[in-house]
């Protein structure tokens, strides 16, 4: 996402990615790269939200803050890292909010 402000974007699962849930974990397959990834509990929570509809930074942050009672700045940093990793890796797509 470069210098784009994450707060001005809608996020969704890339069409290049297949996924399934097993035993509470989400398994990802990037079809064009042939890469497999397994998400932790919080990543799985975010992924399932993304699978239901496009999400904003704030909607994802609110979801995490309802689920985990840890410092908000830690949640924010973790969410930024998650979004940066998975948008850069091509697992999550994004569009500017108009």
N, C-alpha and C positions, 0 to 999 in steps of 0.2 A: 504494500500500500504506500510505500515511499513516505512522502511528507503529508499525505492525506490524513486529515483528522479522523480517527476511528469513530468519533461520535457523530459524524455526518454520513454514515454508511449503513446500508442494509446488508446483512450477511445471510448466506444460504449455502447449502451443500453443493459442491461442484458436480456437474453431470458426469464427470470422469471418475466419480467415487461411488463404489458400492459399499454397503456396510450391513452388519447384523449384530444383534445383542445376544450374549450368552453369559449366564451366571452374573449378570449385572455389569459386565464389561462390554464396551462397544469395540468391534473389530472393523477396521477400515481396509479397503482394497482400492488403491489408485490404479484404475484399469489401464491407463495409457503408460504409466511408469512401471507397473508390475510391483509396486511397493505395498507392503502390509504394515499396519500400525495398530496398536492396541491402546485404547484410552483408559486413563484412570477414572476413579469415581466421579470427580468433578468434571473432567472432560467428557465423560459419558453423559452426564446430566445436560451439559451444553449441547452436545451433538443431538440428543433426542429432541431438545427444544428446536434446534435448527431443522430437524427433519419434519416438524409439524408446520412451520411457516417461516418466512423471512424474519430475522431478528435484528434489533438494533443493539448497539453497545449497552445502552441503558436497560433494555429488556433482559439481556443476558446478565448484566450486573445485578439487577433486581432479583433474578432467579437464584444466583449464587448467594446473595446476601440473605435471602429467605432460608436457604438450605444450610448455610454454614455461619456460625457465630464467631467469626474471626475479624480482625481489624480490617476496616474498609479499604485502607490503602494497600494491604496485602492482597485482598480480593481483586482490586483494580489492577494491580501489577500482574497478577496471575492471569487475569482475563486478557490484558493487552498481550502478554507473552503467548497465550494460546492462539489468539486471533492472528498475531503476526506469524507464528510458526505455520499455522495451517492455511493461511492465505498465500504466503510465500511458497509453500509446498504444493499449492494447487488443489488442496482438499476442500477449501472453502472459497466461494466466490463472493464478490462484494459489488455493490452499486451505490452510487451517490443518492442520498435522500433528496428528493426535489421539493 
